[in-house]
Amino acid sequence: MATFRRQTKIRLDRRGAIASRRDFLRNVGAATAAGALLGWTDRVSLAAETLRQQGKRCVLLWMAGGPSQFETLDPKPGTPSAGEAGSIVTSVPGIHLSENLPELAKQMGELAVIRSLTSKEGSHPRASYLMHHASLPMGGADLPTLGSSVAERLLATGAAEPDNALPSFVRIGRTANAGGAGMLGVDFDPLLVDNPTQPPRNAKPATSVARYRRRLELLGRLESDFGSVEGADIVADHRKLIESASKMILSPEMAAFDLEQETPAMRASYGEGKFANGCLLARRLLESGVTFVEVTLGGWDTHDDNHTRTQELCGQFDRPAARLLTDLKERGLLDSTLVIWMGEFGRTPRINARSGRDHYPKAFSAWLAGCGVRGGQVIGATDERGANVIERPVSPQDFFQSVYQALGIDPSHENTTSTGRPVKLVDGGSVIEGLLA
């Protein structure tokens, strides 16, 4: 039995990443019966129309390492804190962003920039956990990450498709301390995609479909024998993963992962690089019924050569993020899709001896767009040096309260740990005044 357990675990994704799969066309009503006769593009159009009418979705653009607010959203031109980057005007009179973000500046009318985020967590593991869970780690409580919570709550409240073939939560790129579904179970763990230009690993049967199905039947019999003796819970979880994964890889909706189906012009509009491809893939997945997509851009821990490194990183995310907003808006999806840009903390006002900036959770920035967010505004302010929040401080709990509110999720909802302890999605904080329409 121990050998079976080891083999069972080997067959699973090491991060429990294959989540609940749903039938792509189920909620398209009468079109479902004809779905098999349609091409992928036609099915996407049908599903996108359904999503516009019913669903909500979320994209988290995660800047791993802690982006400098001075070279992105809260420039301080003419001060010692400014560094070498200047500021530029945006499409909204009176609002300036860093000169590193020319494309995002054009989208300012869609953005709510928060310049007054503040926390006490200056270490990467704890801060990354906090900004993914709205809480620090709790003993005995395996908390779900934001993506898992959103996917589970939108499904539970009927705001997401109940039976799609694709996962409810996809994470593009690896992020340390981002977490998974925790106490929500394997159904809401993220599917991990390392390379957005390639389909997920092991996403095709290694043999013919007929032979694959026979192997599944044999596995089912072996599991039943094992479960009747011991390990019924292990078998149940494994069976969930196998059934959902099989449904996904045998589904024509796997075409959503194929960026080659986009026109060269569309791909070029997002720019080049892994993050650009990740943003384009995020849009395709949202159209295909995925509820939550997280796209990671790492490298923001700029203790050395902050100016050059931040300039390069901004070049990697500025155009794709701006294009994602435009693309969602043109397709009628931005009003029901919340887009979040943030990292775990900011960087110090003082530039160190290595021309870098160190960790600084006391004052940092983020932006949100879509899904009822009032764009064209800046919330909060820091002092002239960017050292202290002087107007409308926003805690991580305030931020998460607002995110859940925008998505129509009750932030006071309680999950229950294995020991029966109730834990709220967000404990404390309040919705940021004026953020939502």
Secondary structure, DSSP 8 states (H G I E B T S, - for coil): -HHHHHHHHHHS-TT-----EE-TTGGGTTHHHHGGGS-HHHHHHHHHHHHHHS--EEEEEEETT---STTTTS--TTSTTSTT--EEE-SSTT-EEETT-HHHHHTGGGEEEEEEE--S--SHHHHHHHHHHSS--BTTB----HHHHHHHHHHHTTSS-SS-SEESEEEES--TT----GGG-GGG--EEES-TTS--TT-S-SS-HHHHHHHHHHHHHHHHHHHHHS-HHHHHHHHHHHHHHHHHHTSGGGGGG-GGGS-HHHHHHH-SSHHHHHHHHHHHHHHTT--EEEEEE-----SSSHHHHHHHHHHHHHHHHHHHHHHHHHTT-GGGEEEEEEES-EE-SS--TTS---EE-SSEEEEEESTTB--SEEE-EE-TTS-SEEE--B-HHHHHHHHHHHTT--TT-EEE-TTS-EEESS-S----TTTB-
